């Protein structure tokens, strides 16, 4: 009894302390609305460069007139290589999409065939069950007639036996 009471008091104290702790903790995430500095104009190259430098970016693109012929050739070659890689990636994406579409079509055909087979099997099972029920009812009737004293029913061919073809 004492253990139960002390456990209850301990749980009550923990429950009451939780809201107090939640109110006294300070937020650790920075407030994105606190920084009210004006953003640089994206159309102004100087402010754009200042923003990049403030973020730690060291790259600065020189104008074409400031580049040497070798740098321009290297840049064109790199751009051509990137364009070729992009074209190759586009072709690979298109081939993958076509493969996916073909696989999806095959899957849909397989699903339709499986559903048709399942319907045919269910219909066959229903027909077989109906035939069985009919044969069983005919057999029960023949047995009833035989037991009632109708001798021809006892000697007659059973109803479920089909004539040989």
DSSP file (Angstrom, degrees, kcal/mol; ACC not computed):
  #  RESIDUE AA STRUCTURE BP1 BP2  ACC     N-H-->O    O-->H-N    N-H-->O    O-->H-N    TCO  KAPPA ALPHA  PHI   PSI    X-CA   Y-CA   Z-CA
    1    1 A X     >        0   0    0      0, 0.0     4,-2.0     0, 0.0     5,-0.1   0.000 360.0 360.0 360.0 -40.3    0.0    0.0    0.0
    2    2 A X  H  >  +     0   0    0      2,-0.2     4,-2.6     1,-0.2     5,-0.2   0.892 360.0  51.7 -68.1 -39.6    2.8    2.4    0.9
    3    3 A X  H  > S+     0   0    0      1,-0.2     4,-2.3     2,-0.2    -1,-0.2   0.916 109.9  48.9 -63.3 -42.7    4.6    1.5   -2.4
    4    4 A X  H  > S+     0   0    0      2,-0.2     4,-2.1     1,-0.2    -1,-0.2   0.906 112.3  48.1 -64.6 -42.1    1.5    2.2   -4.4
    5    5 A X  H  X S+     0   0    0     -4,-2.0     4,-2.3     2,-0.2    -2,-0.2   0.919 113.0  47.0 -66.3 -44.2    0.9    5.6   -2.7
    6    6 A X  H  X S+     0   0    0     -4,-2.6     4,-2.3     1,-0.2    -1,-0.2   0.877 111.6  51.6 -67.6 -35.0    4.5    6.7   -3.1
    7    7 A X  H  X S+     0   0    0     -4,-2.3     4,-2.4    -5,-0.2    -1,-0.2   0.900 109.8  49.9 -65.1 -40.1    4.5    5.7   -6.8
    8    8 A X  H  X S+     0   0    0     -4,-2.1     4,-2.3     2,-0.2    -2,-0.2   0.908 111.1  48.4 -64.1 -42.8    1.3    7.7   -7.3
    9    9 A X  H  X S+     0   0    0     -4,-2.3     4,-2.3     2,-0.2    -2,-0.2   0.901 111.3  50.5 -64.5 -41.4    2.8   10.8   -5.7
   10   10 A X  H  X S+     0   0    0     -4,-2.3     4,-2.1     2,-0.2    -2,-0.2   0.919 111.8  47.0 -63.1 -44.4    6.0   10.4   -7.8
   11   11 A X  H  X S+     0   0    0     -4,-2.4     4,-2.2     2,-0.2    -2,-0.2   0.884 111.7  51.4 -65.7 -38.7    4.0   10.1  -11.0
   12   12 A X  H  X S+     0   0    0     -4,-2.3     4,-2.0     2,-0.2    -1,-0.2   0.899 109.6  50.0 -64.6 -40.9    1.8   13.1  -10.0
   13   13 A X  H  X S+     0   0    0     -4,-2.3     4,-1.7     2,-0.2    -2,-0.2   0.898 110.9  49.0 -64.4 -40.6    4.9   15.2   -9.3
   14   14 A X  H  X S+     0   0    0     -4,-2.1     4,-1.4     1,-0.2    -2,-0.2   0.892 110.7  50.8 -66.0 -39.2    6.4   14.3  -12.7
   15   15 A X  H  X S+     0   0    0     -4,-2.2     4,-0.7     1,-0.2    -1,-0.2   0.878 112.2  46.4 -66.6 -37.3    3.2   15.2  -14.5
   16   16 A X  H  X S+     0   0    0     -4,-2.0     4,-0.7     1,-0.2    -1,-0.2   0.798 110.6  53.4 -74.7 -28.1    3.0   18.5  -12.8
   17   17 A X  H  X S+     0   0    0     -4,-1.7     4,-2.2     1,-0.2     5,-0.2   0.764  93.8  72.3 -78.2 -25.0    6.7   19.3  -13.5
   18   18 A X  H  X S+     0   0    0     -4,-1.4     4,-2.2     1,-0.2    -1,-0.2   0.917  96.4  47.1 -60.7 -47.5    6.4   18.7  -17.3
   19   19 A X  H  X S+     0   0    0     -4,-0.7     4,-1.4     1,-0.2    -1,-0.2   0.874 111.6  52.6 -63.7 -33.2    4.4   21.8  -18.2
   20   20 A X  H  X S+     0   0    0     -4,-0.7     4,-1.4     2,-0.2    -1,-0.2   0.918 110.0  47.5 -66.6 -42.6    6.8   23.9  -16.1
   21   21 A X  H  X S+     0   0    0     -4,-2.2     4,-1.2     1,-0.2    -2,-0.2   0.888 109.1  54.3 -64.7 -38.3    9.8   22.5  -17.9
   22   22 A X  H  < S+     0   0    0     -4,-2.2    -1,-0.2     1,-0.2    -2,-0.2   0.832 110.0  47.6 -65.3 -30.6    8.2   23.1  -21.3
   23   23 A X  H  < S+     0   0    0     -4,-1.4    -1,-0.2     1,-0.2    -2,-0.2   0.760 111.3  49.5 -81.5 -24.3    7.6   26.8  -20.4
   24   24 A X  H  < S+     0   0    0     -4,-1.4     2,-0.2    -3,-0.2    -2,-0.2   0.617  85.7  99.5 -92.9 -12.0   11.1   27.4  -19.2
   25   25 A X     <  -     0   0    0     -4,-1.2     2,-0.3    -5,-0.1     3,-0.0  -0.530  69.1-132.8 -77.3 141.7   13.1   25.9  -22.1
   26   26 A X        -     0   0    0     -2,-0.2     2,-0.2     1,-0.1    -2,-0.1  -0.668  26.7-101.2 -91.9 147.5   14.4   28.5  -24.6
   27   27 A X        -     0   0    0     -2,-0.3    -1,-0.1     1,-0.1     0, 0.0  -0.466  28.4-166.3 -68.4 136.5   13.9   27.9  -28.4
   28   28 A X        +     0   0    0     -2,-0.2     2,-0.2     2,-0.1    -1,-0.1   0.675  61.1  90.1 -96.5 -20.5   17.1   26.6  -30.0
   29   29 A X  S    S-     0   0    0      1,-0.1     2,-0.1     3,-0.0    -2,-0.0  -0.567  84.1-113.2 -78.7 139.2   16.1   27.2  -33.6
   30   30 A X        -     0   0    0     -2,-0.2     2,-0.7     1,-0.1    -1,-0.1  -0.406  28.1-114.7 -70.0 148.4   17.0   30.6  -35.1
   31   31 A X    >>  -     0   0    0      1,-0.2     3,-1.3    -2,-0.1     4,-0.5  -0.744  20.0-159.7 -85.2 114.4   14.2   32.9  -35.9
   32   32 A X  T 34 S+     0   0    0     -2,-0.7     3,-0.2     1,-0.2    -1,-0.2   0.718  90.3  57.0 -69.4 -17.3   14.2   33.4  -39.7
   33   33 A X  T 34 S+     0   0    0      1,-0.2    -1,-0.2     3,-0.0    -2,-0.0   0.572  88.0  76.3 -88.0  -8.9   12.1   36.6  -39.3
   34   34 A X  T <4 S+     0   0    0     -3,-1.3     2,-0.9     1,-0.1    -1,-0.2   0.867  78.6  76.8 -69.9 -36.3   14.6   38.3  -37.0
   35   35 A X     <  +     0   0    0     -4,-0.5    -1,-0.1    -3,-0.2     0, 0.0  -0.657  54.7 168.3 -79.5 106.2   17.0   39.1  -39.9
   36   36 A X        +     0   0    0     -2,-0.9    -1,-0.1     2,-0.0     2,-0.1   0.062  23.5 136.1-109.1  23.6   15.4   42.1  -41.6
   37   37 A X        -     0   0    0      1,-0.1     2,-0.2     0, 0.0    -2,-0.0  -0.400  63.5-101.3 -69.3 149.6   18.3   43.2  -43.8
   38   38 A X        -     0   0    0     -2,-0.1     2,-0.2     1,-0.1    -1,-0.1  -0.494  35.6-122.0 -71.4 137.9   17.4   44.1  -47.3
   39   39 A X        -     0   0    0     -2,-0.2    -1,-0.1     1,-0.1     3,-0.1  -0.513  32.9-101.5 -77.5 148.8   18.1   41.3  -49.9
   40   40 A X        -     0   0    0     -2,-0.2     2,-0.4     7,-0.1    -1,-0.1  -0.338  39.8 -98.7 -69.9 153.7   20.5   42.2  -52.7
   41   41 A X    >   -     0   0    0      1,-0.2     3,-1.1    -3,-0.1     7,-0.2  -0.598  26.3-148.8 -71.8 121.8   19.0   43.0  -56.1
   42   42 A X  T 3  S+     0   0    0     -2,-0.4    -1,-0.2     1,-0.2    -2,-0.1   0.716  95.9  55.8 -68.3 -17.7   19.3   39.8  -58.3
   43   43 A X  T 3  S+     0   0    0      1,-0.0     2,-0.7     5,-0.0    -1,-0.2   0.617  89.1  85.1 -87.7 -11.9   19.7   42.0  -61.4
   44   44 A X    <>  -     0   0    0     -3,-1.1     4,-2.3     1,-0.2     5,-0.2  -0.809  65.9-157.5 -92.7 113.6   22.6   43.9  -60.1
   45   45 A X  H  > S+     0   0    0     -2,-0.7     4,-2.5     1,-0.2     5,-0.2   0.850  91.3  54.1 -59.9 -34.7   25.9   41.9  -60.8
   46   46 A X  H  > S+     0   0    0      2,-0.2     4,-2.2     1,-0.2    -1,-0.2   0.929 111.6  42.9 -66.9 -44.3   27.8   43.7  -58.0
   47   47 A X  H  > S+     0   0    0      2,-0.2     4,-2.2     1,-0.2    -1,-0.2   0.863 113.3  53.2 -70.7 -33.5   25.2   42.9  -55.3
   48   48 A X  H  X S+     0   0    0     -4,-2.3     4,-2.3    -7,-0.2    -2,-0.2   0.927 110.6  46.6 -64.7 -44.0   24.9   39.3  -56.6
   49   49 A X  H  X S+     0   0    0     -4,-2.5     4,-2.6     2,-0.2    -2,-0.2   0.883 110.8  53.2 -63.9 -38.5   28.7   38.9  -56.3
   50   50 A X  H  X S+     0   0    0     -4,-2.2     4,-2.2     2,-0.2    -2,-0.2   0.898 109.3  48.8 -64.5 -39.4   28.5   40.4  -52.8
   51   51 A X  H  X S+     0   0    0     -4,-2.2     4,-1.7     2,-0.2    -2,-0.2   0.919 111.6  49.2 -65.3 -43.4   25.9   37.9  -51.8
   52   52 A X  H  <>S+     0   0    0     -4,-2.3     5,-3.3     1,-0.2     4,-0.3   0.905 112.2  48.0 -62.9 -41.0   28.0   35.0  -53.2
   53   53 A X  H ><5S+     0   0    0     -4,-2.6     3,-1.1     3,-0.2    -1,-0.2   0.876 108.4  54.6 -67.6 -36.2   31.1   36.2  -51.4
   54   54 A X  H 3<5S+     0   0    0     -4,-2.2    -1,-0.2     1,-0.3    -2,-0.2   0.834 107.7  50.5 -65.7 -31.1   29.1   36.6  -48.2
   55   55 A X  T 3<5S-     0   0    0     -4,-1.7    -1,-0.3    -5,-0.1    -2,-0.2   0.472 127.7-101.4 -84.6  -1.4   28.0   32.9  -48.6
   56   56 A X  T < 5 +     0   0    0     -3,-1.1     2,-0.4     1,-0.3    -3,-0.2   0.592  69.4 151.6  96.4  11.1   31.6   31.9  -49.1
   57   57 A X      < -     0   0    0     -5,-3.3    -1,-0.3    -6,-0.2    -2,-0.1  -0.632  21.3-178.2 -79.6 130.2   31.6   31.6  -52.9
   58   58 A X        +     0   0    0     -2,-0.4     2,-0.2     2,-0.0    -1,-0.1   0.584  47.2 105.5-102.9 -13.8   35.0   32.2  -54.4
   59   59 A X        +     0   0    0     -7,-0.1     2,-0.4     2,-0.0    -2,-0.0  -0.449  41.9 178.8 -74.3 137.7   34.1   31.8  -58.1
   60   60 A X        -     0   0    0     -2,-0.2     2,-0.5     2,-0.0    -2,-0.0  -0.953  22.5-137.6-138.5 119.7   33.9   34.9  -60.2
   61   61 A X        -     0   0    0     -2,-0.4     2,-0.2     1,-0.0     3,-0.1  -0.620  17.5-145.4 -80.2 125.8   33.1   34.6  -63.9
   62   62 A X        -     0   0    0     -2,-0.5     5,-0.1     1,-0.1    -1,-0.0  -0.578  26.3 -99.8 -84.0 153.0   35.1   36.9  -66.0
   63   63 A X    >>  -     0   0    0     -2,-0.2     3,-1.3     1,-0.1     4,-0.6  -0.279  32.6-109.1 -67.4 159.1   33.6   38.4  -69.1
   64   64 A X  G >4 S+     0   0    0      1,-0.3     3,-0.8     2,-0.2    -1,-0.1   0.835 119.3  58.2 -60.4 -32.5   34.4   36.9  -72.5
   65   65 A X  G 34 S+     0   0    0      1,-0.2    -1,-0.3     0, 0.0    -2,-0.0   0.719 104.8  51.5 -72.1 -18.2   36.5   39.9  -73.4
   66   66 A X  G <4 S+     0   0    0     -3,-1.3    -1,-0.2     2,-0.1     2,-0.2   0.549  95.0  89.0 -92.7  -8.5   38.7   39.2  -70.3
   67   67 A X  S << S-     0   0    0     -3,-0.8     2,-0.1    -4,-0.6    -4,-0.0  -0.598  77.3-120.8 -90.7 151.0   39.3   35.5  -71.2
   68   68 A X     >  -     0   0    0     -2,-0.2     4,-2.3     1,-0.1     5,-0.2  -0.377  29.1-106.8 -80.8 167.2   42.1   34.3  -73.3
   69   69 A X  H  > S+     0   0    0      1,-0.2     4,-2.4     2,-0.2     5,-0.2   0.869 121.7  54.2 -62.7 -37.0   41.5   32.3  -76.5
   70   70 A X  H  > S+     0   0    0      2,-0.2     4,-2.5     1,-0.2    -1,-0.2   0.909 108.4  48.8 -63.7 -42.6   42.6   29.1  -74.7
   71   71 A X  H  > S+     0   0    0      1,-0.2     4,-2.7     2,-0.2    -2,-0.2   0.902 111.0  50.3 -64.9 -39.9   40.1   29.7  -71.9
   72   72 A X  H  X S+     0   0    0     -4,-2.3     4,-2.7     2,-0.2    -2,-0.2   0.914 111.2  48.3 -63.8 -42.5   37.3   30.3  -74.4
   73   73 A X  H  X S+     0   0    0     -4,-2.4     4,-2.7     2,-0.2    -2,-0.2   0.916 112.9  48.5 -62.8 -43.0   38.2   27.0  -76.3
   74   74 A X  H  X S+     0   0    0     -4,-2.5     4,-2.7     2,-0.2    -2,-0.2   0.918 112.0  49.1 -63.0 -42.8   38.3   25.1  -73.0
   75   75 A X  H  X S+     0   0    0     -4,-2.7     4,-2.8     2,-0.2    -2,-0.2   0.925 112.3  47.6 -62.9 -44.8   35.0   26.6  -72.0
   76   76 A X  H  X S+     0   0    0     -4,-2.7     4,-2.8     2,-0.2    -2,-0.2   0.910 112.1  50.2 -62.8 -41.3   33.4   25.7  -75.3
   77   77 A X  H  X S+     0   0    0     -4,-2.7     4,-2.4     2,-0.2    -2,-0.2   0.924 112.4  46.7 -64.0 -43.1   34.8   22.2  -75.1
   78   78 A X  H  X S+     0   0    0     -4,-2.7     4,-2.6     2,-0.2    -2,-0.2   0.919 112.9  49.5 -63.4 -43.0   33.4   21.8  -71.6
   79   79 A X  H  X S+     0   0    0     -4,-2.8     4,-2.5     1,-0.2    -2,-0.2   0.905 111.4  49.2 -63.1 -40.7   30.1   23.2  -72.7
   80   80 A X  H  X S+     0   0    0     -4,-2.8     4,-2.5     2,-0.2    -1,-0.2   0.900 111.1  49.9 -64.5 -40.1   30.0   20.8  -75.7
   81   81 A X  H  X S+     0   0    0     -4,-2.4     4,-2.6     2,-0.2    -2,-0.2   0.915 111.6  48.1 -64.6 -42.3   30.8   17.9  -73.5
   82   82 A X  H  X S+     0   0    0     -4,-2.6     4,-2.5     2,-0.2    -2,-0.2   0.908 111.6  50.1 -64.5 -40.8   28.1   18.8  -71.0
   83   83 A X  H  X S+     0   0    0     -4,-2.5     4,-2.4     2,-0.2    -2,-0.2   0.898 111.2  49.0 -63.9 -40.1   25.6   19.2  -73.9
   84   84 A X  H  X S+     0   0    0     -4,-2.5     4,-2.5     2,-0.2    -2,-0.2   0.910 111.7  48.9 -65.8 -41.2   26.6   15.8  -75.3
   85   85 A X  H  X S+     0   0    0     -4,-2.6     4,-2.5     2,-0.2    -2,-0.2   0.894 111.2  50.1 -64.6 -38.8   26.2   14.2  -71.8
   86   86 A X  H  X S+     0   0    0     -4,-2.5     4,-2.5     2,-0.2    -2,-0.2   0.911 110.8  49.0 -64.7 -41.8   22.8   15.9  -71.4
   87   87 A X  H  X S+     0   0    0     -4,-2.4     4,-2.3     2,-0.2    -2,-0.2   0.904 112.0  49.0 -64.3 -40.4   21.7   14.5  -74.8
   88   88 A X  H  X S+     0   0    0     -4,-2.5     4,-2.5     2,-0.2    -2,-0.2   0.905 111.4  49.4 -64.0 -41.5   22.9   11.1  -73.9
   89   89 A X  H  X S+     0   0    0     -4,-2.5     4,-2.7     2,-0.2    -2,-0.2   0.892 109.5  52.1 -64.8 -39.0   21.0   11.3  -70.6
   90   90 A X  H  X S+     0   0    0     -4,-2.5     4,-2.4     2,-0.2    -2,-0.2   0.910 110.4  48.0 -63.1 -41.5   17.9   12.4  -72.5
   91   91 A X  H  X S+     0   0    0     -4,-2.3     4,-2.6     2,-0.2    -2,-0.2   0.907 112.2  49.3 -64.7 -41.1   18.2    9.4  -74.8
   92   92 A X  H  X S+     0   0    0     -4,-2.5     4,-2.6     2,-0.2    -2,-0.2   0.903 111.0  50.0 -64.8 -40.2   18.7    7.1  -71.8
   93   93 A X  H  X S+     0   0    0     -4,-2.7     4,-2.5     2,-0.2    -2,-0.2   0.916 111.5  48.4 -62.8 -42.8   15.7    8.6  -70.1
   94   94 A X  H  X S+     0   0    0     -4,-2.4     4,-2.4     2,-0.2    -2,-0.2   0.905 112.3  48.3 -64.7 -41.5   13.6    8.1  -73.2
   95   95 A X  H  X S+     0   0    0     -4,-2.6     4,-2.6     2,-0.2    -2,-0.2   0.908 112.0  49.4 -65.2 -40.8   14.7    4.5  -73.6
   96   96 A X  H  X S+     0   0    0     -4,-2.6     4,-2.5     2,-0.2    -2,-0.2   0.897 110.8  50.3 -65.0 -39.2   14.0    3.9  -69.9
   97   97 A X  H  X S+     0   0    0     -4,-2.5     4,-2.8     2,-0.2    -2,-0.2   0.910 111.3  48.2 -64.6 -42.0   10.5    5.4  -70.3
   98   98 A X  H  X S+     0   0    0     -4,-2.4     4,-2.5     2,-0.2    -2,-0.2   0.904 111.7  50.0 -64.6 -41.0    9.8    3.3  -73.4
   99   99 A X  H  X S+     0   0    0     -4,-2.6     4,-2.6     2,-0.2    -2,-0.2   0.914 112.1  48.4 -61.3 -42.6   11.0    0.2  -71.5
  100  100 A X  H  X S+     0   0    0     -4,-2.5     4,-2.8     2,-0.2    -2,-0.2   0.933 111.0  49.5 -63.4 -46.0    8.8    1.1  -68.6
  101  101 A X  H  X S+     0   0    0     -4,-2.8     4,-2.3     1,-0.2    -2,-0.2   0.901 112.6  48.0 -60.7 -40.6    5.8    1.6  -70.9
  102  102 A X  H  X S+     0   0    0     -4,-2.5     4,-2.6     2,-0.2    -1,-0.2   0.918 112.6  48.0 -66.3 -42.9    6.4   -1.7  -72.6
  103  103 A X  H  X S+     0   0    0     -4,-2.6     4,-2.4     2,-0.2    -2,-0.2   0.890 111.7  50.6 -64.3 -38.5    6.7   -3.5  -69.2
  104  104 A X  H  X S+     0   0    0     -4,-2.8     4,-2.5     2,-0.2    -2,-0.2   0.909 110.3  49.3 -65.3 -41.9    3.5   -1.8  -68.0
  105  105 A X  H  X S+     0   0    0     -4,-2.3     4,-2.3     2,-0.2    -2,-0.2   0.920 111.6  49.0 -63.3 -43.4    1.7   -2.9  -71.1
  106  106 A X  H  X S+     0   0    0     -4,-2.6     4,-2.6     1,-0.2    -2,-0.2   0.914 111.6  50.0 -61.4 -41.8    2.9   -6.5  -70.7
  107  107 A X  H  X S+     0   0    0     -4,-2.4     4,-2.7     2,-0.2    -2,-0.2   0.921 110.1  49.5 -62.9 -44.0    1.9   -6.4  -67.1
  108  108 A X  H  X S+     0   0    0     -4,-2.5     4,-2.5     2,-0.2    -1,-0.2   0.891 111.6  49.2 -64.3 -38.4   -1.6   -5.1  -67.9
  109  109 A X  H  X S+     0   0    0     -4,-2.3     4,-2.6     2,-0.2    -1,-0.2   0.927 111.8  49.0 -64.2 -44.0   -2.0   -7.9  -70.6
  110  110 A X  H  X S+     0   0    0     -4,-2.6     4,-2.6     2,-0.2    -2,-0.2   0.897 110.9  50.2 -63.0 -40.6   -0.9  -10.5  -68.0
  111  111 A X  H  X S+     0   0    0     -4,-2.7     4,-2.7     2,-0.2    -1,-0.2   0.934 111.2  48.7 -63.4 -45.5   -3.3   -9.1  -65.5
  112  112 A X  H  X S+     0   0    0     -4,-2.5     4,-2.5     1,-0.2    -2,-0.2   0.920 112.6  48.1 -60.6 -43.4   -6.2   -9.2  -68.0
  113  113 A X  H  X S+     0   0    0     -4,-2.6     4,-2.7     2,-0.2    -1,-0.2   0.911 111.9  49.4 -63.6 -41.9   -5.3  -12.8  -69.0
  114  114 A X  H  X S+     0   0    0     -4,-2.6     4,-2.4     2,-0.2    -2,-0.2   0.908 111.5  48.9 -64.0 -41.7   -5.1  -13.9  -65.4
  115  115 A X  H  X S+     0   0    0     -4,-2.7     4,-2.5     2,-0.2    -2,-0.2   0.904 111.7  49.4 -64.4 -40.5   -8.5  -12.3  -64.6
  116  116 A X  H  X S+     0   0    0     -4,-2.5     4,-2.7     2,-0.2    -2,-0.2   0.913 111.5  49.0 -64.3 -42.1  -10.0  -14.0  -67.7
  117  117 A X  H  X S+     0   0    0     -4,-2.7     4,-2.6     2,-0.2    -2,-0.2   0.902 111.3  49.8 -63.2 -40.0   -8.6  -17.4  -66.6
  118  118 A X  H  X S+     0   0    0     -4,-2.4     4,-2.4     2,-0.2    -2,-0.2   0.906 111.6  48.4 -65.9 -40.9   -9.9  -16.8  -63.1
  119  119 A X  H  X S+     0   0    0     -4,-2.5     4,-2.6     2,-0.2    -2,-0.2   0.919 112.8  48.0 -63.7 -43.1  -13.4  -16.0  -64.5
  120  120 A X  H  X S+     0   0    0     -4,-2.7     4,-2.5     1,-0.2    -2,-0.2   0.908 112.3  48.9 -64.5 -41.2  -13.3  -19.1  -66.7
  121  121 A X  H  X S+     0   0    0     -4,-2.6     4,-2.4     2,-0.2    -1,-0.2   0.898 112.1  48.8 -65.6 -39.7  -12.2  -21.3  -63.8
  122  122 A X  H  X S+     0   0    0     -4,-2.4     4,-2.5     2,-0.2    -2,-0.2   0.908 112.1  48.5 -66.0 -41.5  -15.0  -19.8  -61.6
  123  123 A X  H  X S+     0   0    0     -4,-2.6     4,-2.6     2,-0.2    -2,-0.2   0.910 111.9  49.3 -64.9 -41.4  -17.6  -20.4  -64.3
  124  124 A X  H  X S+     0   0    0     -4,-2.5     4,-2.7     2,-0.2    -2,-0.2   0.904 111.1  49.8 -63.0 -41.2  -16.3  -24.0  -64.8
  125  125 A X  H  X S+     0   0    0     -4,-2.4     4,-2.5     2,-0.2    -2,-0.2   0.902 111.1  49.2 -64.6 -40.7  -16.5  -24.6  -61.1
  126  126 A X  H  X S+     0   0    0     -4,-2.5     4,-2.5     2,-0.2    -2,-0.2   0.920 112.8  47.3 -63.7 -43.1  -20.1  -23.2  -61.0
  127  127 A X  H  X S+     0   0    0     -4,-2.6     4,-2.4     2,-0.2    -2,-0.2   0.908 113.0  48.6 -65.2 -41.5  -21.1  -25.4  -63.9
  128  128 A X  H  X S+     0   0    0     -4,-2.7     4,-2.6     2,-0.2    -2,-0.2   0.908 112.1  49.1 -64.4 -41.3  -19.5  -28.5  -62.3
  129  129 A X  H  X S+     0   0    0     -4,-2.5     4,-2.8     2,-0.2    -2,-0.2   0.907 110.9  50.1 -64.7 -41.4  -21.2  -27.8  -59.0
  130  130 A X  H  X S+     0   0    0     -4,-2.5     4,-2.2     2,-0.2    -2,-0.2   0.913 112.1  47.8 -63.1 -42.0  -24.5  -27.3  -60.7
  131  131 A X  H  X S+     0   0    0     -4,-2.4     4,-2.8     2,-0.2    -2,-0.2   0.915 112.4  49.4 -64.6 -42.6  -24.0  -30.6  -62.6
  132  132 A X  H  X S+     0   0    0     -4,-2.6     4,-2.8     2,-0.2     5,-0.2   0.933 110.9  49.3 -61.5 -46.4  -23.0  -32.4  -59.3
  133  133 A X  H  X S+     0   0    0     -4,-2.8     4,-2.2     1,-0.2    -1,-0.2   0.898 112.6  48.3 -61.1 -40.0  -26.1  -31.0  -57.5
  134  134 A X  H  X S+     0   0    0     -4,-2.2     4,-2.2     2,-0.2    -2,-0.2   0.937 113.4  46.1 -65.6 -46.6  -28.3  -32.1  -60.3
  135  135 A X  H  X S+     0   0    0     -4,-2.8     4,-2.4     1,-0.2    -2,-0.2   0.885 112.7  51.1 -62.9 -38.7  -26.8  -35.6  -60.4
  136  136 A X  H  X S+     0   0    0     -4,-2.8     4,-2.5     2,-0.2    -1,-0.2   0.901 109.7  49.1 -67.4 -40.4  -27.0  -35.9  -56.6
  137  137 A X  H  X S+     0   0    0     -4,-2.2     4,-2.1    -5,-0.2    -1,-0.2   0.904 112.0  49.2 -64.6 -40.5  -30.7  -34.9  -56.6
  138  138 A X  H  X S+     0   0    0     -4,-2.2     4,-2.3     2,-0.2    -2,-0.2   0.897 111.5  49.4 -65.6 -39.7  -31.4  -37.5  -59.3
  139  139 A X  H  X S+     0   0    0     -4,-2.4     4,-2.7     2,-0.2    -2,-0.2   0.922 109.9  50.5 -64.0 -44.0  -29.5  -40.2  -57.3
  140  140 A X  H  X S+     0   0    0     -4,-2.5     4,-2.5     1,-0.2    -2,-0.2   0.900 111.1  49.4 -60.9 -40.4  -31.4  -39.3  -54.1
  141  141 A X  H  X S+     0   0    0     -4,-2.1     4,-2.5     2,-0.2    -1,-0.2   0.906 110.8  49.5 -65.8 -40.8  -34.7  -39.6  -56.1
  142  142 A X  H  X S+     0   0    0     -4,-2.3     4,-2.4     2,-0.2    -2,-0.2   0.906 111.8  48.5 -64.7 -41.7  -33.7  -42.9  -57.5
  143  143 A X  H  X S+     0   0    0     -4,-2.7     4,-2.5     2,-0.2     5,-0.2   0.916 111.3  50.4 -64.3 -42.3  -32.7  -44.2  -54.0
  144  144 A X  H  X S+     0   0    0     -4,-2.5     4,-1.5     1,-0.2    -2,-0.2   0.918 112.0  47.1 -61.4 -43.8  -36.1  -43.0  -52.6
  145  145 A X  H  <>S+     0   0    0     -4,-2.5     5,-2.3     2,-0.2     4,-0.4   0.904 112.2  50.2 -65.2 -40.2  -38.0  -44.7  -55.4
  146  146 A X  H ><5S+     0   0    0     -4,-2.4     3,-1.1     1,-0.2    -2,-0.2   0.908 111.8  47.7 -64.4 -41.7  -36.0  -48.0  -54.9
  147  147 A X  H 3<5S+     0   0    0     -4,-2.5    -1,-0.2     1,-0.3    -2,-0.2   0.780 104.9  60.2 -70.3 -26.2  -36.7  -47.9  -51.2
  148  148 A X  T 3<5S-     0   0    0     -4,-1.5    -1,-0.3    -5,-0.2    -2,-0.2   0.567 126.5 -98.1 -80.4  -5.1  -40.3  -47.3  -51.7
  149  149 A X  T < 5S+     0   0    0     -3,-1.1     2,-1.2    -4,-0.4    -3,-0.2   0.477  77.3 139.5 107.4   3.3  -40.6  -50.5  -53.6
  150  150 A X    >>< -     0   0    0     -5,-2.3     3,-1.0     1,-0.2     4,-0.8  -0.704  33.2-168.2 -83.0  99.0  -40.4  -49.3  -57.2
  151  151 A X  H >> S+     0   0    0     -2,-1.2     4,-1.6     1,-0.3     3,-0.5   0.788  78.2  63.1 -64.3 -33.6  -38.1  -52.1  -58.6
  152  152 A X  H 3> S+     0   0    0      1,-0.2     4,-1.3     2,-0.2    -1,-0.3   0.843  99.6  56.2 -62.2 -31.3  -37.3  -50.5  -62.0
  153  153 A X  H <4 S+     0   0    0     -3,-1.0    -1,-0.2     1,-0.2    -2,-0.2   0.842 105.6  51.4 -68.0 -32.2  -35.6  -47.7  -60.1
  154  154 A X  H << S+     0   0    0     -4,-0.8    -1,-0.2    -3,-0.5    -2,-0.2   0.857 116.9  38.1 -73.1 -33.5  -33.3  -50.2  -58.4
  155  155 A X  H  < S+     0   0    0     -4,-1.6    -2,-0.2     2,-0.1    -1,-0.2   0.568  95.6 105.1 -93.6  -9.9  -32.3  -51.8  -61.6
  156  156 A X  S  < S-     0   0    0     -4,-1.3     2,-0.1    -5,-0.2     3,-0.1  -0.295  84.2 -93.2 -73.8 155.9  -32.1  -48.6  -63.8
  157  157 A X        -     0   0    0      1,-0.1    -1,-0.1     2,-0.1    -2,-0.1  -0.442  52.3-100.9 -63.3 136.9  -28.8  -47.0  -64.8
  158  158 A X    >   -     0   0    0      1,-0.1     3,-1.1    -2,-0.1    -1,-0.1  -0.287  25.8-123.7 -61.6 148.6  -27.9  -44.4  -62.2
  159  159 A X  T 3  S+     0   0    0      1,-0.3    -1,-0.1   -24,-0.2   -23,-0.1   0.785 107.3  57.0 -66.4 -29.0  -28.6  -40.8  -63.3
  160  160 A X  T 3  S+     0   0    0    -25,-0.2     2,-0.7     2,-0.1    -1,-0.3   0.607  84.5  93.8 -82.2  -9.2  -25.0  -39.6  -62.9
  161  161 A X    <   -     0   0    0     -3,-1.1     2,-0.2   -26,-0.1     3,-0.0  -0.746  69.7-148.8 -85.1 119.9  -23.7  -42.2  -65.3
  162  162 A X        -     0   0    0     -2,-0.7     3,-0.1     1,-0.1    -2,-0.1  -0.596  24.8 -99.2 -87.1 146.4  -23.4  -40.7  -68.8
  163  163 A X        -     0   0    0     -2,-0.2     2,-0.1     1,-0.1    -1,-0.1  -0.376  45.2-101.6 -64.2 144.6  -23.9  -42.9  -71.8
  164  164 A X              0   0    0      1,-0.1    -1,-0.1    -3,-0.0    -3,-0.0  -0.420 360.0 360.0 -67.4 139.5  -20.6  -44.0  -73.5
  165  165 A X              0   0    0     -2,-0.1    -1,-0.1    -3,-0.1    -2,-0.1   0.409 360.0 360.0-106.0 360.0  -19.8  -42.0  -76.6
